[in-house]
Every structure is written in structure tokens, then in C-alpha cells.
Amino acid sequence: MKAVVYNGPHDVAVKNVPDAQIQRPTDVLVRITSTNICGSDLHMYEGRTDFEKGSIFGHENFGEVIEIGEAVDRVKVGDLVVLPFNIGCGFCKNCERGLSAFCLTTANPGMAGAAYGFADMGPYPGGQAELLRVPYGDYNCLLLPPDAREKEADYVMVADIFPTGWHATRLAGLCPGESIVIYGAGPVGLMAAYSAMIQGACMVMVVDHHADRLRLAESIGAIAIDDSQVNPVDQVMALTNGIGADRGCECVGYQCHDHHGKEIPGLTMNNLVNSVKFTGGIGVVGVFVPQDPGGPTKLAKEGEIPFDWGLLWFRGQHVGTGQCNVKAYNRQLRDLISVGRATPSFIVSHHLPLDEAPDAYKNFDERNDGWTKVILHPG
């Protein structure tokens, strides 16, 4: 089968690799028809993780079931499914508590959580390929309604970025009628803004300096704050009568840059503390890692950031963090799409064949204008 393979920093290629296949009775084999490039793929693409050379990318996957293991009884051949990026077993302590991002069965030893094509998260190849093996298929496959082909670009977003954006707002504690500020207008930040709109936020502010992304934020009714033109904290304060937003979301992560292009890993976290009101809540879904050999400072290389803990404590704010437990949200988000209440595909800028993945990675990584979200189509 063809697959997108990591050769080293800034170097991916579409190669022929051995076909994915059923390995255990609980497995499902899926023919992938849509697979997204995610912002978190770029950390690995840039060599800022220990993603191994020869690994296959791709954790946002949609396709058709073509084979099932002997122990699978819910999922059938021919079903159209979207796969949560986190791989859970369904029966460990964390999965039973709804914390599928921290599965204890599928993880590497000493870790919690597994994912397709992701550094340190198990030995599972990704789905930027023609075929994908899905462990514990009955648990991990989300069955889709009859409009799945028609709305394929929407449903594939349920693999990761739509639930992750939703998760950011839940970690922050958003309630209807509250204001929220979101740092980062990449795909996840836009999904957090979109989720906040669906949940009834009275004001959604989005901070970024990429004009194409800010235009998308405005297209759903959010207030765009261009931090290359204004101080974002001052602007949030002005918009909230000096009080600060009720809630805030960090949707950038450890490779945060200012508008001059300087990498400042703690910038968005400290801006959020200053942008969110006393006793407000902050949700952090941007990726932060325990170590970053490519970090710009000694602290960053050790996975640490300068953080204004004193002000956070003084303001009585709470912070929720961690990868999204996709299965906690994916059925509800699927149903919002099915009835027409949500169309997350508004962020998609490019539909490309799998063979064009190397150019897509390059353009997406360089944040070139108009490259907001890429869906690759194998076959």
C-alpha cells in the first residue's frame, strides 16, 4: 500500500509499504478515503519530537471497513467509520471512566494513551495510507449515518480537531452566556471558537496574526484579534470592560511564536492568565512535551516554560490540560453534523491526493496563506 512516511526533519515521502492487515481477533481493517494533516503532525515533521524515521503519519482518519477480526460483532464490512485519534481498549480503568486518551492497555510501557502515527504513543502506524489496522475495532470505530459520503469532509473532523476544540472549551468550563478568548486560529483554535458558538458563548475572541485564519474566525461570528497590530491582552480587556474573558483556551502549544517569528514557548499561557478574569477557567489543548531538544532555551529543551504561576494563583484561576478523550464527544458531534447543526469542514482549504502529501506538508508547515486545513485522499 502507499503511505506517507517520515524520512527525517522536513522530509516526508509517499512510499510503498507492507499492507496493513488484521493481527488480532478484535481488529478491524479500514480502507482510508480521507485523512487529514494535523497541526500536531508538524511537530514531528519538523523533527521536534522523537518520531522514528520510517514511521507512517496520520491520526485523523475516515474510511470503509473491508475486513473484521473473528471477535468483532458490532462493526460490519461495508460500514463507513471515523476513527478517534486515540486508541483505547474500552475496558481498562481509564477507558471505563471515559478517559480514552489515557488508555492503560494500548500505551507504551510506563505511559498512558496511544494514537495512530504519533511519537511516543504506541507502535501503531498512521492512516495517511491506503489501509489502516484499527485495534479493538468495536470500541474505536464510530459508525456513521447514511449521509457519510455526502458529508465526508465534516465527519473526518470528528477524528480529532472538532472534539479537541470542543474539549478545550470543556476544560475551560465554558457555560452559555459567557465570553471566551482563544489563542491560536489554527484548525483546533477555529474548532474551539466554533464549539463555543454552538454552546452559546456570548462573545468569542480569537487571537492570531495569520490573516486567512482570522478571516475564517470572523466568518463564524468570532471577533478577530490580530496580535501583530494590537496587544492582545489590552484588546481583550477593552472588549470585556476591563474584567477579562470568563474563559480562555490555549490552542497553540510549545512552538508558540510571536508575530515577529520569535519562538516563545510560554507566550500564550502567560497571555491567557492576563486575559482571563479572576476565578476564570483556562483549557489547554495545544501540545506541550516533556522534552524538546530543538527548543530555543535551556528550559524549553527540558520541556519547561517560564510561567506566571503567582498571578494565576492570585487570580484564583483554574487550568485544565491534556489530550482530548475523543470518545467522550464524538457521538454527539457526529449527530450535530448529521442534523445540519455543525459543518466543521468550513476550515478545509485543500483536498489533495495522497501523492501530493510532501508538498502539502511543506505549505502547511510554512503557514502559507490559504493553507488552513488539508484533507488527503488515498486511492
C-alpha positions as MATLAB code, in Angstrom:
seq = 'MKAVVYNGPHDVAVKNVPDAQIQRPTDVLVRITSTNICGSDLHMYEGRTDFEKGSIFGHENFGEVIEIGEAVDRVKVGDLVVLPFNIGCGFCKNCERGLSAFCLTTANPGMAGAAYGFADMGPYPGGQAELLRVPYGDYNCLLLPPDAREKEADYVMVADIFPTGWHATRLAGLCPGESIVIYGAGPVGLMAAYSAMIQGACMVMVVDHHADRLRLAESIGAIAIDDSQVNPVDQVMALTNGIGADRGCECVGYQCHDHHGKEIPGLTMNNLVNSVKFTGGIGVVGVFVPQDPGGPTKLAKEGEIPFDWGLLWFRGQHVGTGQCNVKAYNRQLRDLISVGRATPSFIVSHHLPLDEAPDAYKNFDERNDGWTKVILHPG';
ca = [
       0.000    0.000    0.000;
       1.011    3.637   -0.381;
       1.675    5.615    2.807;
       3.184    8.933    3.939;
       6.498    8.020    5.565;
       8.754   10.179    7.763;
      12.338   10.271    6.472;
      13.627   12.967    8.822;
      13.043   16.651    9.637;
      11.087   18.402    6.862;
      11.278   15.264    4.727;
       8.279   13.024    4.060;
       7.646   10.790    1.078;
       4.861    8.626   -0.272;
       6.241    5.098   -0.358;
       5.063    1.559   -0.933;
       4.987   -0.261    2.411;
       3.569   -3.632    3.529;
      -0.226   -3.639    3.622;
      -1.900   -3.106    6.969;
      -3.723   -6.275    7.977;
      -5.724   -7.949   10.722;
      -3.365   -9.054   13.508;
      -5.734   -9.871   16.366;
      -9.340  -11.144   16.530;
     -10.533   -7.741   17.815;
      -9.017   -5.808   14.871;
     -10.834   -4.060   12.037;
      -9.233   -3.210    8.689;
     -10.282    0.075    7.087;
      -9.714    1.369    3.562;
      -8.916    5.035    4.137;
     -10.650    7.564    1.893;
      -9.986   10.788    3.860;
      -7.099   11.541    6.207;
      -6.133   14.977    7.496;
      -2.811   16.657    8.121;
      -2.962   17.907   11.705;
      -1.061   20.769   13.296;
       0.424   18.295   15.773;
       1.859   16.346   12.821;
       4.046   19.389   12.183;
       5.912   18.997   15.482;
       7.001   15.570   14.255;
       7.554   16.744   10.669;
       9.934   19.442   11.928;
      11.932   16.924   13.967;
      10.826   18.412   17.284;
       9.851   15.004   18.730;
      11.397   11.538   18.745;
       9.150   10.296   15.926;
      11.099    7.445   14.383;
      12.277    7.522   10.782;
      10.223    5.161    8.661;
       7.037    5.775   10.678;
       3.726    6.456    8.935;
       1.876    9.694    9.685;
      -1.844   10.185   10.130;
      -4.191   10.201   13.128;
      -7.327   11.851   11.628;
      -8.891    9.056    9.601;
     -12.141    8.138    7.811;
     -12.856    5.142    5.649;
     -14.727    1.947    4.824;
     -14.432   -1.285    6.760;
     -13.178   -4.030    4.436;
     -12.335   -6.811    6.901;
     -13.092   -7.655   10.531;
     -11.478   -9.970   13.063;
     -13.261  -13.049   14.383;
     -14.110  -11.359   17.710;
     -15.698   -8.250   16.164;
     -19.509   -8.309   16.220;
     -20.754   -4.696   16.109;
     -18.796   -3.352   13.140;
     -19.571   -4.879    9.735;
     -17.784   -4.988    6.401;
     -19.006   -2.042    4.333;
     -19.574    0.291    7.297;
     -18.282    3.839    6.933;
     -16.420    4.859   10.073;
     -14.370    7.663   11.561;
     -11.607    6.694   13.985;
     -10.755    8.595   17.174;
      -7.099    9.555   17.044;
      -6.598    7.988   20.471;
      -6.642    4.197   20.523;
      -8.440    2.777   23.543;
      -9.214   -0.735   24.724;
     -12.602    0.062   26.261;
     -12.042   -1.973   29.422;
      -9.105   -0.514   31.386;
      -9.709    1.766   34.375;
      -9.245    4.947   32.366;
     -11.331    3.893   29.365;
     -14.157    2.857   31.688;
     -14.033    6.347   33.238;
     -14.309    7.993   29.821;
     -10.608    8.887   29.666;
      -9.846    7.126   26.392;
      -6.880    9.413   25.673;
      -5.110    7.774   28.602;
      -5.745    4.108   27.883;
      -3.569    1.834   30.004;
      -3.776   -1.202   27.721;
      -2.677    0.195   24.355;
       0.056    2.542   25.625;
       3.802    2.051   25.659;
       5.159    0.703   28.995;
       5.179    3.382   31.646;
       2.867    5.626   29.629;
      -0.866    6.180   29.293;
      -2.520    6.717   25.925;
      -1.948    5.588   22.362;
      -2.575    7.051   18.915;
      -2.073    6.329   15.237;
       1.189    7.628   13.784;
       2.207    9.669   16.819;
       5.505    9.982   18.692;
       5.704    8.051   21.985;
       2.098    6.875   21.712;
       2.472    3.216   20.894;
       3.676    1.234   17.884;
       0.630    1.991   15.721;
       1.139    3.101   12.094;
      -0.854    6.105   10.956;
      -3.668    6.379    8.468;
      -2.126    8.623    5.831;
      -2.146    5.443    3.830;
      -4.463    3.294    1.762;
      -5.221    0.880    4.633;
      -5.334    1.150    8.424;
      -5.460   -1.517   11.105;
      -7.823   -0.466   13.926;
      -7.216   -2.280   17.228;
     -10.262   -3.039   19.387;
     -12.431   -2.191   16.421;
     -15.808   -2.482   18.136;
     -14.740    0.184   20.637;
     -12.766    2.502   18.360;
     -14.892    2.645   15.194;
     -17.582    5.323   15.217;
     -20.314    4.189   12.832;
     -21.648    6.921   10.555;
     -25.173    7.626    9.239;
     -26.324    7.274    5.613;
     -25.099   10.786    4.699;
     -21.486    9.843    5.472;
     -20.202   10.097    1.899;
     -22.031   13.349    1.288;
     -20.561   14.895    4.447;
     -17.233   13.082    4.488;
     -15.222   16.301    4.905;
     -17.275   17.118    8.001;
     -17.212   13.675    9.587;
     -13.443   13.243    9.231;
     -13.059   16.266   11.530;
     -14.631   14.156   14.301;
     -11.436   12.068   14.414;
      -9.572   14.815   16.261;
      -9.845   18.547   15.725;
     -13.579   19.070   16.240;
     -13.651   17.099   19.529;
     -10.308   18.621   20.553;
     -11.665   22.138   20.045;
     -14.777   21.136   21.976;
     -12.572   19.636   24.718;
     -10.713   22.941   25.080;
     -13.955   24.722   25.942;
     -14.981   21.996   28.385;
     -11.599   22.092   30.136;
     -12.082   25.845   30.469;
     -15.546   25.318   31.944;
     -17.475   27.387   29.400;
     -21.157   27.986   30.172;
     -23.820   29.556   27.908;
     -23.722   33.342   28.019;
     -20.029   33.553   28.926;
     -17.192   35.164   26.998;
     -14.143   33.236   25.860;
     -10.778   34.112   24.310;
      -8.942   31.574   22.185;
      -5.246   31.926   21.489;
      -4.462   30.356   18.123;
      -6.556   30.342   14.952;
      -5.175   27.147   13.505;
      -7.601   24.284   12.900;
      -8.022   23.428   16.588;
      -8.383   27.051   17.636;
     -11.032   27.565   14.969;
     -12.836   24.441   16.162;
     -12.692   25.744   19.746;
     -14.257   29.004   18.558;
     -16.879   27.104   16.570;
     -17.628   24.877   19.560;
     -18.016   27.912   21.802;
     -20.507   29.386   19.347;
     -22.550   26.165   19.324;
     -22.503   26.093   23.132;
     -23.911   29.610   23.418;
     -20.929   31.807   24.295;
     -21.914   35.468   24.279;
     -18.555   36.622   22.891;
     -15.807   34.608   21.197;
     -12.439   36.313   20.675;
      -9.694   34.660   18.612;
      -6.057   35.799   18.748;
      -3.644   35.134   15.887;
      -1.660   37.036   13.260;
      -2.421   34.991   10.138;
      -4.960   36.944    8.117;
      -6.508   33.941    6.358;
      -7.187   32.186    9.654;
      -8.588   35.309   11.281;
     -10.964   35.730    8.333;
     -12.292   32.226    8.984;
     -12.798   33.110   12.647;
     -14.800   36.168   11.624;
     -16.861   34.076    9.194;
     -18.413   32.181   12.141;
     -19.084   35.336   14.157;
     -15.945   35.471   16.298;
     -14.036   38.684   16.991;
     -10.605   38.518   15.366;
      -7.684   39.999   17.308;
      -4.543   40.432   15.216;
      -1.646   40.369   17.677;
       0.671   41.847   15.061;
      -1.406   45.033   15.207;
      -2.527   45.284   18.862;
      -1.579   43.975   22.287;
      -3.994   41.037   22.602;
      -4.358   41.311   26.384;
      -5.202   45.008   26.134;
      -7.728   44.264   23.379;
      -9.440   41.533   25.399;
      -9.650   43.858   28.373;
     -11.141   46.605   26.230;
     -13.766   44.239   24.843;
     -14.723   42.967   28.320;
     -14.924   46.322   30.136;
     -11.612   45.716   31.885;
     -12.748   42.461   33.523;
     -11.213   39.849   31.241;
     -12.809   36.911   29.460;
     -14.740   34.378   31.527;
     -12.817   31.547   29.876;
      -9.729   31.050   27.750;
      -8.251   28.332   25.526;
      -4.644   27.612   24.595;
      -4.644   26.123   21.080;
      -1.039   26.751   20.013;
       1.356   24.700   22.154;
       5.043   24.663   22.869;
       6.146   26.030   19.489;
       4.354   29.336   20.021;
       5.854   32.273   18.085;
       5.254   35.974   18.406;
       4.295   37.938   15.301;
       7.977   38.642   14.599;
       8.609   34.920   14.226;
      10.478   34.527   17.530;
       9.684   31.306   19.355;
       8.483   31.986   22.922;
       7.041   28.734   24.336;
       5.266   30.344   27.305;
       3.784   33.329   25.496;
       0.206   32.136   25.052;
      -0.062   30.657   28.538;
       1.039   33.885   30.189;
      -1.188   35.965   27.910;
      -4.138   33.793   28.904;
      -3.510   34.350   32.617;
      -3.638   38.076   31.920;
      -6.639   37.837   29.562;
      -8.946   35.722   31.737;
     -10.817   37.208   34.677;
     -10.309   36.489   38.363;
     -11.692   32.961   39.074;
     -11.925   32.224   35.334;
     -11.026   28.965   33.647;
      -8.345   28.050   31.095;
      -8.331   24.967   28.846;
      -5.014   23.865   27.331;
      -5.075   21.538   24.322;
      -2.043   22.896   22.465;
       0.701   20.260   22.584;
       3.365   20.594   25.285;
       6.048   17.912   25.639;
       8.274   16.676   28.498;
      11.416   17.388   26.482;
      12.183   19.316   23.302;
      15.796   19.015   22.080;
      15.056   21.681   19.448;
      13.765   24.207   21.985;
      15.096   27.784   21.860;
      16.219   27.904   25.524;
      17.659   25.582   28.152;
      14.274   25.477   29.903;
      12.441   24.709   26.660;
      14.797   21.844   25.847;
      13.714   20.270   29.142;
      10.021   20.770   28.398;
       9.686   23.672   30.839;
       8.372   27.196   30.304;
       8.541   30.417   32.346;
       5.000   30.648   33.691;
       3.372   33.329   35.819;
       2.149   30.934   38.497;
       1.940   33.698   41.087;
      -0.560   35.707   39.050;
      -2.561   32.580   38.180;
      -2.795   31.726   41.877;
      -3.583   35.317   42.862;
      -6.386   35.500   40.310;
      -7.892   32.214   41.508;
      -7.964   30.737   38.015;
      -8.163   27.030   37.236;
      -6.419   25.250   34.380;
      -7.442   22.022   32.631;
      -4.982   20.257   30.346;
      -4.402   17.180   28.247;
      -5.264   15.416   25.042;
      -8.897   15.097   24.105;
     -10.812   11.970   25.100;
     -12.432   11.806   21.678;
     -14.950    9.111   22.583;
     -16.416   11.391   25.245;
     -17.680   13.700   22.485;
     -17.612   12.040   19.068;
     -21.142   10.636   19.004;
     -22.691   13.966   19.945;
     -20.580   15.838   17.404;
     -21.421   13.270   14.718;
     -25.100   13.880   15.398;
     -24.694   17.670   15.260;
     -23.236   17.203   11.776;
     -25.931   14.744   10.726;
     -28.794   17.133   11.523;
     -27.029   20.130    9.993;
     -26.196   21.949   13.232;
     -22.447   21.746   12.589;
     -20.335   21.927    9.418;
     -16.725   21.852   10.637;
     -15.432   21.439    7.079;
     -15.611   25.228    6.695;
     -11.915   25.284    7.649;
     -10.819   22.956    4.804;
      -8.691   24.696    2.203;
      -7.347   21.759    0.180;
      -8.479   18.296   -0.933;
      -5.430   16.510   -2.381;
      -4.441   13.015   -3.499;
      -2.105   11.162   -1.162;
       0.766   11.537   -3.636;
       0.813   15.298   -3.025;
       1.438   14.911    0.711;
       5.068   16.156    0.624;
       4.080   19.495   -0.922;
       1.075   19.724    1.386;
       3.245   19.261    4.462;
       5.671   21.913    3.241;
       2.961   24.501    2.566;
       1.033   23.778    5.760;
       4.214   23.893    7.860;
       5.201   27.253    6.364;
       1.713   28.634    7.206;
       1.393   29.801    3.633;
      -1.638   31.965    3.004;
      -4.725   29.911    2.266;
      -3.397   26.633    3.697;
      -5.693   26.233    6.690;
      -6.596   22.518    6.611;
      -5.614   19.744    4.225;
      -7.505   16.506    3.590;
      -5.567   13.798    1.762;
      -7.484   11.217   -0.265;
      -5.715    7.869   -0.801;
      -6.693    5.857   -3.847;
];
